Amino acid sequence: MTSETLKFDKGIIEVTVVDNIIYMKVLHLYTDEMAIEMTRYLDKVFARISGNPVRVWDSSALSAESFKLSSQCVEQISNWSLRIKSQRPGSRVYFIAKESSIYGVSRMYALKAGNENMDVMVLRSIDELPQDIRAKIPH
């Protein structure tokens, strides 16, 4: 297991990697800049992981006001996710989004990133994650 804290101007992303599971907990604020930087960071993490990555993005500590993604950024990270999916077809993503507005944006991302295969799931609680994933991540 490895852990790293990515610090931004007003936000933090705590990243824990266990086997092929990448758990990202967003704290304080989430912006376009943070989302784009996170994709760059994840590209480096994917290079170290064998097999298909499972990303768990946890926004449960964010309020609706602290979630500041633009629709253009959602489009950009959706395209990035499609590229990852083409390189690692068995990869999956889980979004933990308890706030309604964050849940809605996460569902929009899921639809754009190819949710028809159920490889992008939006959940309200970490308790909804599959047990094998939940057992490996800090919570």
C-alpha positions as CSV (number, residue, x, y, z in Angstrom):
1,M,0.0,0.0,0.0
2,T,1.2,3.5,-0.8
3,S,-0.3,6.8,0.2
4,E,0.3,10.3,-1.0
5,T,-1.4,13.6,-0.4
6,L,-1.7,16.0,-3.3
7,K,-2.0,19.6,-2.1
8,F,-3.5,22.4,-4.2
9,D,-4.3,26.0,-3.4
10,K,-7.4,25.3,-1.4
11,G,-8.0,21.6,-1.9
12,I,-6.4,18.2,-1.1
13,I,-6.6,14.8,-2.6
14,E,-5.5,11.9,-0.5
15,V,-4.5,9.0,-2.7
16,T,-4.1,5.4,-1.5
17,V,-3.0,2.6,-3.8
18,V,-3.6,-1.0,-2.7
19,D,-2.8,-3.6,-5.4
20,N,-4.8,-2.4,-8.4
21,I,-7.2,-0.2,-6.4
22,I,-6.7,3.6,-6.4
23,Y,-8.7,5.3,-3.7
24,M,-8.9,9.1,-4.0
25,K,-10.5,11.2,-1.2
26,V,-11.2,14.8,-2.1
27,L,-11.1,17.3,0.7
28,H,-12.1,21.0,1.0
29,L,-12.5,21.9,-2.7
30,Y,-12.5,20.2,-6.1
31,T,-11.8,22.4,-9.2
32,D,-11.0,21.9,-12.9
33,E,-7.3,22.3,-12.2
34,M,-7.4,19.6,-9.6
35,A,-9.3,17.2,-11.8
36,I,-6.9,17.7,-14.7
37,E,-3.8,17.3,-12.5
38,M,-5.4,14.2,-11.0
39,T,-5.6,12.6,-14.5
40,R,-1.9,13.3,-15.0
41,Y,-1.1,11.8,-11.7
42,L,-3.2,8.7,-12.4
43,D,-1.4,8.2,-15.7
44,K,1.8,7.7,-13.7
45,V,0.1,5.4,-11.2
46,F,-1.4,3.3,-14.0
47,A,2.1,2.7,-15.4
48,R,3.1,1.0,-12.1
49,I,-0.1,-1.1,-11.8
50,S,-0.3,-4.5,-13.5
51,G,-3.8,-5.5,-14.5
52,N,-6.8,-3.3,-14.7
53,P,-7.1,-0.4,-12.3
54,V,-10.1,0.2,-10.1
55,R,-10.5,3.9,-9.2
56,V,-12.6,4.9,-6.2
57,W,-13.2,8.7,-6.2
58,D,-14.7,9.7,-2.8
59,S,-16.3,13.1,-2.6
60,S,-18.2,12.4,0.6
61,A,-16.3,15.2,2.4
62,L,-17.3,17.8,-0.1
63,S,-20.3,20.2,0.0
64,A,-22.1,21.1,-3.1
65,E,-20.5,24.6,-2.9
66,S,-17.0,23.2,-2.8
67,F,-17.5,21.1,-6.0
68,K,-16.4,23.5,-8.8
69,L,-16.1,21.4,-12.0
70,S,-17.1,23.0,-15.3
71,S,-19.0,21.0,-18.0
72,Q,-15.9,21.5,-20.2
73,C,-13.7,19.8,-17.6
74,V,-16.2,16.9,-17.2
75,E,-16.0,16.4,-21.0
76,Q,-12.2,16.5,-20.9
77,I,-11.9,13.9,-18.1
78,S,-14.6,11.8,-19.7
79,N,-12.4,11.6,-22.9
80,W,-9.4,10.8,-20.7
81,S,-11.3,8.0,-19.1
82,L,-12.4,6.6,-22.5
83,R,-8.7,6.5,-23.5
84,I,-7.9,4.6,-20.3
85,K,-10.7,2.2,-21.0
86,S,-9.4,1.5,-24.5
87,Q,-5.9,0.8,-23.0
88,R,-7.2,-1.2,-20.0
89,P,-10.6,-2.6,-21.0
90,G,-11.3,-4.2,-17.6
91,S,-10.8,-1.0,-15.6
92,R,-13.6,0.3,-13.4
93,V,-14.5,3.5,-11.7
94,Y,-16.7,4.1,-8.6
95,F,-17.8,7.6,-7.6
96,I,-18.9,8.2,-4.0
97,A,-21.2,11.2,-4.2
98,K,-23.6,11.9,-1.3
99,E,-24.5,15.5,-2.3
100,S,-27.2,15.6,-5.0
101,S,-25.4,18.0,-7.3
102,I,-22.1,16.1,-7.1
103,Y,-24.1,12.9,-7.8
104,G,-25.7,14.4,-10.8
105,V,-22.3,15.6,-12.3
106,S,-20.8,12.2,-11.6
107,R,-23.7,10.5,-13.4
108,M,-23.1,12.8,-16.4
109,Y,-19.5,11.7,-16.4
110,A,-20.6,8.1,-16.2
111,L,-22.8,8.5,-19.2
112,K,-20.1,10.2,-21.2
113,A,-17.4,7.7,-20.2
114,G,-19.3,4.6,-21.3
115,N,-21.5,3.5,-18.4
116,E,-23.4,1.0,-20.7
117,N,-20.9,-1.7,-19.6
118,M,-21.4,-0.8,-15.9
119,D,-17.7,0.0,-15.6
120,V,-18.5,3.5,-14.1
121,M,-20.7,3.4,-11.1
122,V,-22.0,6.3,-9.1
123,L,-22.9,5.5,-5.4
124,R,-24.2,7.5,-2.5
125,S,-22.1,5.8,0.1
126,I,-18.8,4.0,0.5
127,D,-20.9,1.2,2.1
128,E,-22.3,0.5,-1.4
129,L,-18.9,-0.5,-2.8
130,P,-18.3,-4.2,-3.4
131,Q,-16.9,-5.8,-0.2
132,D,-13.6,-6.8,-1.8
133,I,-12.8,-3.2,-2.7
134,R,-14.2,-1.7,0.6
135,A,-12.0,-4.1,2.6
136,K,-8.8,-2.7,1.0
137,I,-9.4,1.1,1.2
138,P,-9.1,3.4,4.2
139,H,-12.5,4.6,5.6
